[in-house]
Amino acid sequence: MRLKDKVVIITGAGSGIGKETAVLFANEGATIIVNDLNEKAGQKTIDEILSNNGKGLFVQGDVTRMEDVKHLVDKVIKKFGRIDILFNNAGVSGVGQLHEIEPETWEQVFKVNVYGVFLVSKYVIPHMIKQRSGTIINMSSCIAEIGLADRSSYAATKGAVLSLTKSMQVDYAKYNLRINALMPGTIYTPFVEDYISNSPDPEATISSIKKRQLGEELGKPIDVAYAALYLASDESKFMMGSPMYIDGGVVNGK
């Protein structure tokens, strides 16, 4: 029960890493507020938590809409009175070389991956300041540290999130807040599964992706969820403004 009685908001918790983290945190004693744009997916996550005697609720919403974010935070404070942990997990991918990307596509990737982190944090942090405690986990990526073909928009957003994390930590350390970033490699999420299956040669695509890792295997959502659990728990109390790699050796191994 490493998160006993903690109130946790997880954005993008309808599938993939967000869902695995929500279930894991609930099993560790936390009350989970599942947020997702997809109502069906988000409800499925909270139903799984509640069916296993977990606690929490689902709040549908778009992390890029101020009205949705304010509704989310206000609802949590009204019902539970506090927010102990925020996991800014919601995000979208971006594929293509810079000259191929349409401006509106570039803007949308930044809107979700960077502005979404800003907006949810903006409305959660005042409550954490009032409590004089809180933990924020931002979803960056190992791609913030390396070059990867056809991922310019995604890489730019994840680099921004990493830099934002460090600056947030400097600003809010005096209020006893901890802010760290997760840096996953390629994780076998539904998005990656769809990307592979829709490629011209799925076998060649998955083989190419696996070769990025030292062990030549893809990570699983639960691998990142366990890392998030460490950052959310008091066991990581001396980690502040730090990137945490769960990348199979992509950055530091080759």
C-alpha positions as CSV (number, residue, x, y, z in Angstrom):
1,M,0.0,0.0,0.0
2,R,2.7,2.5,-1.1
3,L,0.1,5.1,-2.0
4,K,-2.4,4.5,0.8
5,D,-5.0,7.3,0.9
6,K,-3.4,9.4,-1.8
7,V,-5.7,11.2,-4.3
8,V,-4.3,10.8,-7.8
9,I,-5.3,12.4,-11.1
10,I,-4.1,10.5,-14.2
11,T,-4.8,12.0,-17.6
12,G,-5.1,9.8,-20.6
13,A,-5.9,6.9,-18.4
14,G,-8.2,5.1,-20.8
15,S,-5.6,2.9,-22.4
16,G,-1.9,2.0,-22.5
17,I,0.5,3.4,-19.9
18,G,-2.2,5.5,-18.3
19,K,-4.6,2.6,-17.7
20,E,-1.8,0.3,-16.4
21,T,-0.7,3.0,-14.0
22,A,-4.2,3.7,-12.8
23,V,-4.9,0.1,-12.0
24,L,-1.5,-0.3,-10.3
25,F,-1.9,2.8,-8.2
26,A,-5.3,1.7,-7.1
27,N,-3.9,-1.6,-6.0
28,E,-1.4,0.4,-3.9
29,G,-4.2,2.1,-2.0
30,A,-4.7,5.3,-4.0
31,T,-8.0,6.9,-4.9
32,I,-7.8,7.3,-8.7
33,I,-9.4,10.0,-10.8
34,V,-9.3,8.6,-14.3
35,N,-9.3,11.3,-17.0
36,D,-9.6,10.6,-20.7
37,L,-11.1,12.2,-23.8
38,N,-12.6,8.8,-24.7
39,E,-15.5,8.3,-22.4
40,K,-15.9,4.6,-23.2
41,A,-12.2,3.8,-22.6
42,G,-12.0,5.9,-19.4
43,Q,-15.1,4.3,-18.0
44,K,-13.7,0.9,-18.7
45,T,-10.6,1.7,-16.7
46,I,-12.5,3.0,-13.6
47,D,-14.9,0.0,-13.8
48,E,-11.9,-2.3,-13.6
49,I,-10.6,-0.5,-10.6
50,L,-13.9,-0.4,-8.8
51,S,-14.6,-4.1,-9.5
52,N,-11.3,-4.9,-7.7
53,N,-12.4,-3.0,-4.6
54,G,-10.4,0.1,-5.7
55,K,-11.5,3.7,-5.2
56,G,-12.0,6.5,-7.6
57,L,-14.1,8.0,-10.4
58,F,-14.0,8.9,-14.1
59,V,-14.1,12.5,-15.3
60,Q,-14.3,12.8,-19.1
61,G,-12.4,15.8,-20.5
62,D,-9.9,17.3,-22.9
63,V,-6.7,18.4,-21.4
64,T,-6.4,21.2,-23.9
65,R,-9.8,22.8,-23.0
66,M,-9.7,25.1,-20.0
67,E,-13.3,24.5,-19.1
68,D,-12.7,20.7,-19.0
69,V,-9.6,21.0,-16.9
70,K,-11.2,23.4,-14.4
71,H,-14.2,21.0,-14.1
72,L,-11.9,18.1,-13.5
73,V,-9.9,19.8,-10.8
74,D,-13.0,21.4,-9.1
75,K,-14.8,18.1,-9.0
76,V,-11.8,16.4,-7.4
77,I,-11.4,19.1,-4.7
78,K,-15.1,19.2,-4.0
79,K,-15.3,15.4,-3.5
80,F,-11.9,14.6,-2.0
81,G,-10.6,17.9,-0.7
82,R,-7.1,17.4,-2.0
83,I,-4.8,16.3,-4.8
84,D,-1.7,14.5,-3.8
85,I,-0.4,13.2,-7.2
86,L,-0.8,14.4,-10.8
87,F,0.4,12.2,-13.6
88,N,0.4,14.3,-16.8
89,N,0.2,11.2,-19.1
90,A,-2.2,12.3,-21.9
91,G,-0.4,12.7,-25.2
92,V,-0.5,12.1,-29.0
93,S,2.2,11.0,-31.4
94,G,3.4,12.9,-34.4
95,V,4.9,11.2,-37.5
96,G,6.7,12.7,-40.4
97,Q,9.7,14.8,-41.3
98,L,9.5,18.5,-40.6
99,H,8.9,19.7,-44.2
100,E,6.1,17.1,-44.6
101,I,4.1,18.1,-41.5
102,E,1.1,20.4,-42.0
103,P,1.1,23.4,-39.6
104,E,-2.2,22.4,-38.1
105,T,-0.8,18.9,-37.3
106,W,2.3,20.4,-35.7
107,E,0.1,22.7,-33.7
108,Q,-2.2,19.8,-32.5
109,V,0.8,17.7,-31.3
110,F,2.1,20.7,-29.3
111,K,-1.3,21.5,-28.0
112,V,-1.9,18.1,-26.4
113,N,1.7,17.2,-25.4
114,V,2.8,20.6,-24.0
115,Y,-0.1,22.9,-23.5
116,G,-2.1,20.0,-21.9
117,V,0.7,19.5,-19.3
118,F,0.7,23.3,-18.7
119,L,-3.0,23.6,-18.3
120,V,-3.7,20.7,-16.0
121,S,-0.7,21.6,-13.9
122,K,-1.8,25.3,-13.7
123,Y,-5.0,24.4,-12.0
124,V,-3.7,21.6,-9.8
125,I,-0.6,23.3,-8.4
126,P,-2.4,26.0,-6.4
127,H,-4.1,23.2,-4.4
128,M,-0.7,21.5,-3.8
129,I,0.8,24.8,-2.7
130,K,-2.0,25.2,-0.2
131,Q,-1.4,21.7,1.1
132,R,2.4,22.3,1.1
133,S,2.8,18.9,-0.6
134,G,2.3,17.2,-3.9
135,T,4.0,15.1,-6.6
136,I,3.7,15.7,-10.3
137,I,4.9,13.2,-12.9
138,N,5.2,14.5,-16.5
139,M,5.4,12.2,-19.5
140,S,8.4,13.0,-21.6
141,S,10.2,10.4,-23.7
142,C,13.8,9.2,-24.4
143,I,13.3,10.9,-27.8
144,A,13.9,14.2,-26.0
145,E,17.6,13.1,-25.8
146,I,18.1,11.4,-29.2
147,G,17.4,11.9,-32.8
148,L,14.8,9.6,-34.4
149,A,13.7,9.6,-38.0
150,D,10.2,11.0,-38.8
151,R,9.4,12.2,-35.3
152,S,10.3,15.9,-35.3
153,S,7.1,17.2,-33.9
154,Y,6.9,14.5,-31.2
155,A,10.5,14.9,-30.2
156,A,10.1,18.7,-30.0
157,T,7.2,18.4,-27.6
158,K,8.9,15.8,-25.4
159,G,12.0,18.0,-25.2
160,A,9.8,20.8,-24.1
161,V,8.2,18.7,-21.4
162,L,11.5,17.7,-20.0
163,S,12.7,21.3,-19.8
164,L,9.4,22.4,-18.3
165,T,9.7,19.7,-15.6
166,K,13.1,21.1,-14.5
167,S,11.9,24.7,-14.4
168,M,8.7,23.7,-12.5
169,Q,10.8,21.9,-9.9
170,V,12.9,25.0,-9.3
171,D,9.8,27.2,-8.9
172,Y,7.8,24.9,-6.6
173,A,10.5,23.1,-4.4
174,K,9.9,25.8,-1.8
175,Y,6.3,24.5,-1.4
176,N,7.4,20.9,-0.9
177,L,6.4,19.8,-4.4
178,R,8.3,17.2,-6.4
179,I,8.2,17.2,-10.2
180,N,9.9,14.6,-12.3
181,A,9.7,13.2,-15.8
182,L,9.3,9.8,-17.2
183,M,11.5,9.0,-20.3
184,P,10.1,5.8,-21.9
185,G,11.5,4.2,-25.0
186,T,9.2,2.4,-27.4
187,I,6.4,0.8,-25.4
188,Y,3.9,-1.7,-26.9
189,T,0.8,0.4,-26.4
190,P,-2.3,0.3,-28.6
191,F,-0.9,3.2,-30.7
192,V,2.3,1.4,-31.4
193,E,0.3,-1.8,-32.2
194,D,-1.8,0.1,-34.7
195,Y,1.3,1.8,-36.2
196,I,2.9,-1.6,-36.7
197,S,-0.2,-3.4,-38.1
198,N,-0.9,-0.5,-40.6
199,S,2.7,-0.3,-41.9
200,P,3.5,-1.7,-45.4
201,D,5.6,-4.5,-43.8
202,P,4.6,-5.1,-40.2
203,E,7.3,-7.7,-39.6
204,A,10.0,-5.4,-40.9
205,T,8.6,-2.5,-38.9
206,I,8.6,-4.3,-35.5
207,S,12.0,-5.7,-36.2
208,S,13.4,-2.2,-36.9
209,I,11.7,-0.9,-33.7
210,K,13.1,-3.7,-31.5
211,K,16.6,-3.1,-32.7
212,R,16.6,0.3,-31.0
213,Q,16.7,-1.4,-27.6
214,L,19.7,-3.2,-26.2
215,G,17.7,-6.3,-25.5
216,E,15.8,-5.9,-28.8
217,E,12.4,-6.2,-27.1
218,L,9.7,-3.6,-26.7
219,G,8.7,-2.3,-23.3
220,K,5.3,-2.9,-21.9
221,P,2.9,-0.3,-20.3
222,I,3.4,-2.0,-16.9
223,D,7.2,-1.3,-17.1
224,V,6.5,2.4,-17.2
225,A,3.7,2.1,-14.6
226,Y,6.1,0.7,-12.0
227,A,8.5,3.6,-12.7
228,A,5.6,6.0,-12.2
229,L,4.8,4.2,-8.9
230,Y,8.3,4.9,-7.7
231,L,8.1,8.5,-8.5
232,A,4.7,8.8,-6.9
233,S,5.8,7.2,-3.7
234,D,7.8,8.6,-0.8
235,E,10.6,6.2,-1.8
236,S,11.7,8.8,-4.4
237,K,11.6,11.8,-2.0
238,F,15.1,12.8,-3.0
239,M,14.4,12.9,-6.8
240,M,13.6,16.4,-7.9
241,G,13.4,17.7,-11.5
242,S,14.9,14.4,-12.7
243,P,14.4,12.4,-15.9
244,M,13.8,8.7,-15.3
245,Y,14.7,6.4,-18.2
246,I,12.6,3.3,-19.0
247,D,13.9,2.8,-22.5
248,G,15.7,-0.6,-22.7
249,G,19.0,1.1,-23.1
250,V,18.2,3.3,-26.1
251,V,19.8,6.5,-24.8
252,N,22.7,5.3,-22.7
253,G,23.4,1.9,-24.2
254,K,24.4,2.4,-27.8
